Amino acid sequence: MLLLGLILALGVMACTPNEHPAATSAGFVQPEGSTTPSKIPLSPTPTKTATPTDTRVPKDTPTIPSTATSTSTPTVTPLACLSEPGAVESRQLDSQSLPKPLEYLVYLPPCYAQSAQRYPVIYLIHGQTYRADHWLDLGAGEIADRLITAGEVAPFIMVFPYERDHYIYPPENEFRSAFINDLIPAVDGEFRTLRDRSQRAIGGISRGGNWAVHIGLQHPKLFGAIGAHSTPVFSSDSNPEIIRWLRAIPLDEMPRIYLDAGENDRWLQYTQVFEQILNDENIPHEWHLYPGFHEDAYWQAHMEEYLRWYAQGW
């Protein structure tokens, strides 16, 4: 009987449900009274709005293959024309101020014909008894070519007018009127020039320097720089006029002024008179006294210095 009772007790226990559900092999639980898993995970699955998609923002900007050429920054390639010298062209014009046509030469820098660029202009006047090509004979063209192609100065145009009546002095000589009223408008009209005063200079050798001083100081709104090389003033009678011209120019509108001469120049004392006037009037200027004479060899030796000075700031 005892054995029969023990067997009956074990049978009852086997038919009683377990208090804790068994875990399935898939990681889900079997709920009580259910034979089919509900597939609810142990941790709640985030909603779709919290699940990032493949449109993630990269941490770094992706590198896009360079297929476009028009929007990329080009590499500057030297123009082939830079290996060619500048061009010199001859012109003449009629002027009511002069009995004969005004002849002049124009130096155009390398690549002028291949570009649409506008250029500063230097007007350079020859010495007495010389012709328009005086500056070119002293190497101005070759030196300008070298400085421009080397990138040491900005490219510029040079104009060399010919003063035919070089034994007639102002005011009888109307070269200044022809220069202002006819030459500059003709050059600006035909060539691609920059017309602001800061982009226009005037200079001269010997007598040509006299003209540069007279024209430049009487028309300071047209010229930003005046160069006078081995230059005596026309006469002592010009001194009061020069002083009056200087005093009429506001200091902040005064053109840059450059003077030089050789120690053995036979006209040195007259150049020094003008330099002293500038000192007395407190006019800023650059003055150089070098070894040398009043001759081509002196001006040729300083030609590069002259052109570099004119081109300052361009």
GIJOMO-V726207 format. One record per backbone hydrogen bond with DSSP energy under -1.0 kcal/mol. NH is the residue of the N-H (numbers start at 1). CO is the residue of the C=O. Records with the same first field share a line. If there is no record, write none. Layout:
# GIJOMO-V726207
NH->CO ; CO
This chain:
# GIJOMO-V726207
5->1
6->2
7->3
8->4
9->5
10->6
11->7
12->8
13->9
14->10
16->13
24->28
27->24
30->22
34->31
50->47
67->65
82->79
83->80
84->81
87->108
89->106
91->104
93->102
98->95
102->93
104->91
105->160
106->89
107->158
108->87
112->109
115->112
119->192
121->199
122->157
123->201
124->159
125->203
130->127
134->131
137->133
138->134
139->136
140->135
143->139
144->140
145->141
146->142
147->143
148->144
149->145
150->146
151->148
152->147
153->147
157->120
158->107
159->122
160->105
162->103
166->164
168->165
173->169
178->174
179->175
180->176
181->177
182->178
183->178
184->179
186->182
187->183
188->184
189->185
190->186
191->187
193->191
194->119
199->196
200->197
201->121
202->225
203->123
204->227
205->125
206->229
208->205
210->206
211->207
212->208
213->209
214->210
215->211
216->212
217->213
218->214
219->215
222->219
224->197 ; 200
226->256
227->202
228->258
229->204
230->260
238->235
239->236
242->238
243->239
244->240
245->241
246->242
247->243
248->244
249->246
253->250
254->251
256->224
258->226
259->286
260->228
261->288
263->290
264->292
265->262
268->265
270->267
271->267
272->268
273->269
274->270
275->271
276->272
277->273
278->274
279->275
280->276
281->277
282->279
283->278
286->257
288->259
290->261
295->293
299->295
300->296
301->297
303->300
306->302
307->303
308->304
309->305
310->306
311->307
312->309
314->311
